[in-house]
Amino acid sequence: MQTKYIKTALLATIIVSTISCKKFLDVKPVGRLIPTKVEELENLLNNTSTLDYHFIDNNRGNFYAFLGDNFQISENQARYLYVSTHPNIDRYAAYTFNQPYENPRVAQYSWDLGIYRATGIFNNVIEGVESLDATESALGKIITAQAKAGRAWSLMVGTLGFGPMFDPAGQNGNQVLPYRTSANPAIANPDLSTTAGALSLVEQDLQDALSGAPANVSNPSRANLSAVHALLAQLYMYKRDWSKMREHSTQAWNSALALRGGVDNLIYNLNTFTYRANPSANPAAGTDVETALELQAPDLLQSQTQHRENLFFRLTPSSSATYPSQEFLDQFDQVNDRRYRLFALRALGYNVTVGTVRYNDGIRRYWYRDAKMNSSQGITYPDLLLMKAEAGARLNELGSALADLNTLRRYRYSGTTTALPNGGGMNQDELLFEILKERRR
């Protein structure tokens, strides 16, 4: 869809500017920093442009999500919101499978402001460390590893998002996107990498990152060693290499346990979450008062990027203004699943007056998780645990897979027992299905 645009994207005219007394050749979206010390390069990794707009549109949504079964658009929304006035009509196009979802001749946020811009920053760091002869310094090794991990994630999700998906039995020869590794604006983009070629470069970047990634980071926007192993596990999940998926998910999980001291410090127990009472809250009749209340975790960090569940943080699209599908809601145990009790809340639906006629969806149930907690499209510790469980199930190691699944359920369900009902009596396909449903939830 976007490969023609990506291939023919032109580099802008070089503009020499001064930013905070640092020389920078500003070439959007590629440019070269002229550093004087490694610390200046480290600051680049804190730039929010490394985190944002990966498959996020200009209104914090995502048309890719509407290709799935988790959301629904009402008839009133379709007719009077999307078709008539919505700036992101691509979402409705995806919902109705009306290709092409976007105009391939118009620059896409996901590429210009997401993947390509983030990659330019990471390439600056990698080349900058080399230019300072700092590749063997302690800080140089760390930030190079973190830049390579960041570049790998950006280009992995780009490769798979633009598609097609990797086929372990196929040639994977479709040209997808350029795997740019140079920060020099005078160097044109390389030819489009194939799916196989891009994922091979992703793998190499992540393998390189293993040697320099630190055990701990102050913020999960930058990868630690556990995150690099988790990214490798995710890569091998997409490549359907179950043994390597298990190897790296296990290493990532064990590394995290050693660092944090136990599962309680990796996953929130949602049974301990409460809504802070507010006597002034006055919800509309039939709606849930929790929509107007503040959700509180015991550590009060649930809205921060550094909350305990974030392993590798990347900004996510928002889904709180969209109706969840009934199929999605039916995935939950509505009595014992704390996620349903906390986040599946009733609120006023879409309504509009056209002429003298009012069109009203009435009371609808929304999914408020993104509105109440920080969410990440990177990797969380629950994601990691489910990758570990899936790898075990794929390899027919059902005991360990069930144990991992039940570990997560202990933090997500209420009741006298939180273990998967009849989990020990399930065959491989049945247990795998339950693990995949838990991931969807």
N, C-alpha and C positions, 0 to 999 in steps of 0.2 A: 504493500500500500504506500509506504513512505520511501521505499528504496531509491526511486528515481530522484526524489527531492534530496535525499541524503547524499547521493552520489554526486549531484551537481551543485551542492551548496558552495557558495563562493566565499573566500576569505575577504574580510573587509579591509579597507585601507588602514595602514598602520598609523596610529596616533601616539605620539610621544607625550606622556603626561606625568605629573608628579602627584602621588597619593601618599599623604602622611610622610612626606620626605623620603619616600621609597621610589626608585625609578621603576617604571613599569611600561612595557610596550603593550598597549591595550588594543588587542585585536579580537573583537567579539565574534564568536565565542571562544577564540583561542588567543593566547597571548603569552609573553615571556616576562617573568619577573627577573630583575637583575639583583640578586641578593648579595648581601655583604656578610651574613652569618646565618647559621642553620636555624636559629630561633625565628627568623623572619619567615622561613619556609614552614615551620611548624604552625605559625599563626594562620597560614592558608588553609590548613586542615580544619580550622574552626569556622570557616566561611560557610554560611547557611546554603550557599549555592551547591555545596556538595551533597545536600540532603533533599533538595526540593524538586518538584515538578517531574519526577519519574512517573510517567503515566498519570499525571494530574493535570486537569485543564485549568483555564484561567478563573474558574469559579469553584475551585477545590473539589471538583468531581472527577469522574472517570468513566468514559464510555465503555471500557473493557468490562467493568463490573456488570453492565447491563446485558452483556452477552451470556451471562450465567443465569442461574435460577434463584438467586437470593433476593432479588428486588422485583417490585412490580410497579407499573405505572397505571393509574386509574384512567378511565375513559375521559373524565373531566380534565385531568392533567394532560393527557395526550392531546386533546382538542384545543384547550384554551391556554395551557401553559407552554407546552413544547412546540407544537406545530405553529401556533400563532405568534409567540413572542420570545421563546427561549433562546439565549445566545449560544447555548451548547446543544444544538439540535442533533449533534452526533450521538448524544446519549440515546435519544429516541430512535435514531437510525439503527443503532446497535440493538436496542430492545426489540425492534421489528425486523432485524437481520436485513436491513436495507443497505446494501453495499453500493459504492464505497462509503464507509462511515464518516470519513473526513475527506476534504478536498486534497488530493495528493500534491497539488501545485502550491499549496499554502503551507508555510512553515508550521510545524507541529510543536506545541509546548513541550511534549515529552522529549523531543530531540533537542531543540534549540536551547530551552531553558532548563532541561533536566540532564539527560545523558551526556550531550556534547559539552555543555558548560562544566559539569562536574568533572568529566574526563580531562578537560583542559587544566583545571586546578591540580588534579592528581599528577598530570604529566609535568607541570611546573615543579612540583615538589620533587619528583623522582629525578628529573634532569638537573634541578638546582642543587641537590645534594651531591650529584656527580661533579658539577662545575666547581663546587667548593672543596673537592677532594675529601668529602666527609662521609664517604660510604662505609668506612670502618669505625666511625665514631659512634658512641652509644646512642645519641639522639638521632644521628643520621640513619642508623639501622632501623630505629623504631618508626620514624616518620616515613621512610621508604616503604617499610612493610605495610603501614597503615594506608599509604597512598595506593599501593598495589592492590590491597584488599578492597579499597573503595572503588578503584577503577574496575576491578573484576566484577563486583556486584552490579555496578551501573551498566556495564556492557553485557553481563549475563542476562539481567532482566530485559535489556533492550533487545538482545538476540531472540529471546524466547517470546517477548511481548509482540515484536513485529512478526515473528513466526517464519516458518512452521516450527512445531515442537520437534525436539530431537527424537529420531527413530533409531534405536540400537541395532535394528536389522536393516537399516537403509544406508544410502550414501550420504545423506545430509548435505547435499551439494547446492542447495538454494542459497543464492547470494542475499545477504541480509543487511549488514551495516559495516562501516569501516571501523576496524579496531585501531583507533588512533593512539599512538604511543609517543608522539612528538609534541612538544609545546611550541615549537618554532613556527610562527605564522607564515614563514616563507616556504614551508614544506606543505605541499598539498595533502589532502586526505589520501590514505592508501585506497587501493581497490576494495570493493565490498568483500568482506569475509563471508565465507559460507557458514552455515550453522555449525558444521564440524570444525572448521578452522577457528571460528570465534570461541567456541567452548574449549578448544584446546589451548588457546591463549588465556582464557579465564583460568583454566586449571594451572597453567604455568605461573600466572601472577599469584595465585593463592599458595602454590607450593613455595614460591619465593618468599611470600609473606610469613610463612611458618618460622623462618629462621630469625626474624627480627621483631615479631609482634610481642609486646609486653604482656606480662601475666595480668596486669590490672590497668584500668584506665579510669579517669575521673568522670568521664561522660561516655555513654555507649555510642555516640555518634562516630567515635573512632574505635577501630577494631582492636580487641585484645586477642591473646592466643586462642582462647575458647571460641571467640567469634570467627576466627579464621578457620578453625576446624569445623565449625557449624556451617560456614559458607561452602566448604568442600563437601560436607555431607549433603547440603542442598543441591549442589552441582551434580553429585553422583545420583541423587534421587531423580533429578530430571533426566540423567543419562541411563537410569535404571540399572546402575551398578550397585547391587544391594550389599555386597560384601564391603566395598569401600564406604558406602553410606553408613553401614553399621560401625565400621572402624572409626570414622571421623566423628560421628555423632556420639559415640562412646567416649572418645578422647575429649570432645568438647564438654560433655556432661561431667565427666570426672574432674576435669580441670576447673570447671565452675564450682563444683562441690568443694574441692580443696580450697579454693579462693574464698568462697562465701561461708563455708562452715556448715552447710546443710540445706535441704530442700526448702525449709521455711524461709530462707533468705533469697530464694530464687523465684518462688511462686506465691502470689497472694492467696490467702485463704478467704474466699469470698464470703464465708460465714461470719467473718469479723467486720465486714463492710456495713456501714449504716448511712442513712440519710439524716442530715442535720435538720432538726425541727425548725420551722420558721412560722411563727403565729401569723405573720402578715401574708403568707402565701394564700392565694385565693383562686384556685383552679376553676376552670369552667366545669359546669355540671357534666358528670360522666367521664371526666378525665382524671388522671392520676396526679396527686399532689407532688409526687416525687419529680415530676418534670420541672418543677420550679425550685427544687431543693438541691443542696450541695451534697454530693456523695463524699464520704470520708473513709479512708483506709486508716488503720492504726498508726501508720507512719506519716500520714497526710501528704504523701508524695505521689499519689495516683495520677495526678495531672501533669507531672513533670517528666521530662525525657529520661531522667535518671531513676525512675521508679524501679523497683526490684525485678520486674519481669523483663525489662528491655535488655537484650544482649547486644544487638547491633541495630541501632536506631536509624530509620529513615522516615521522613514525613509521609503520611498516608492521606489519601482522599477522605473526605467526610461523607458518611452515609446517614447521618442523623436526620436529614431533611427528606429522606426517601422512604417510601413504604417497604418494609420487608415483605417478602412473599409468604403466603400461607405455608408453602412447602418448607421454607426456611424455619418458620416458627414451629412447625410440626416436628422438627428435629429435636426439640427440647422436651425434657420431662418438666412439665409446667408446675409441678408441685415441689420437686426436690432440686432442680437445677437452679443454682443461685444466679446464674447469668440471666435466665428468663425473668426471675423475680426482680432483679435489680435494673435490667435494661430494656425489657419489652414493655414499654409504658404506653398508656392510652393518652392521646392528645387530639386536638382539633385537626381534622384533615383539611385538604385543599378546598378552598371555595372562592368563587369569583362571580361577579355580576356582569352580565353581558346585556346591554340595553336595560330592559326591565326584568330580565330573568336571572335568578340566582342559581348557580350550580354549586352544590355543596356535597363533599364526600362524607360529611358527618364525623363521628368519632372514629379514629383509626389507631391502630397499634403501630408505634414506631420502634426502631432499634436505637437506643440512646447511648450505646457504649462509647462511641466516638465523642459524644458530647460530655460524658461524665468522667472519662479516663483518657489519658494519653494513649494513642494507638500508634503502631509502627508497621510499615510494610517491609521492614527489614526482618530480623529474626528475634523472637522472644524465647525465654526459657521454656514456656509451654510448647512452642513450636519445636524446639530442639528435642524435648522429651518425646513428642509425638513422632518426630523423624526417627528417633532411636527405637520407638515401639514399632513403627512401620517396617524398619529394616529387619528387626527381629521376626516379625510376622512373615515378611517376604521370604526369609530364609528358613521358615518353619520352626523357629525357636519360640514356640508359643508361650512357654512359661515366662520367659523374660519379657516378651512383648506385653503379655497381660499385666505383669507386675508394673511395667512403666505406665500403661494406661490407667491402672488403678491408683498409681501415685498421683497422677493429675486429677483424677476424679475425687480424691480425698480433699482437694482444695476447691473443687467446683460444685460439689453436691452437699446437701444436708441430709439428715436422717440418721437412723441408727446404724445403717451400713451404706457405704458409698461405693463399694466394689461393683463392677459390672455384673448384673444378674446373669447367672449361669455361664460366666466367662470361662470357667474351667472346663466346661463341656462343649465349647465351640470348636469347630474345625478351623483350618487355616483361613479359608475364604470368609467365614463368618466373623472371625476375630479381626481380620483385616478391614472388613466393612465397618465394624464398630470404631476402629481407630480412625478411619477416614471420615466417618461422621463426626467424631470428636474434633477433628481438625476443622471441619466446616463450622462447627459451633464456636 
